[in-house]
Amino acid sequence: MANMSYCMFENTYNDLTQCYQAIADAVNEGELVGFLANMSTDEREAFRRMRSLVNDMVEAYDAVDDVVGEYGVDIR
């Protein structure tokens, strides 16, 4: 479902937190192989694509930090 622009970061943050927690729980419980094996093919593909997207987001946030620093805008 699409997010409204006024809450897309809040909603996406909550969703990413849920995804992260599921991965962390699987790792901490020694169940990562089962966690991955139980995913559907589509879910596993989205899992792989998400890693690339998260890396791209880190680069985008680095660019934001550069601009924020240059213009003195505080977003924290």
Secondary structure, DSSP 8 states (H G I E B T S, - for coil): ----TTTHHHHHHHHHHHHHHHHHHHHHTT-HHHHHHTS-HHHHHHHHHHHHHHHHHHHHHHHHHHHHHHHT----
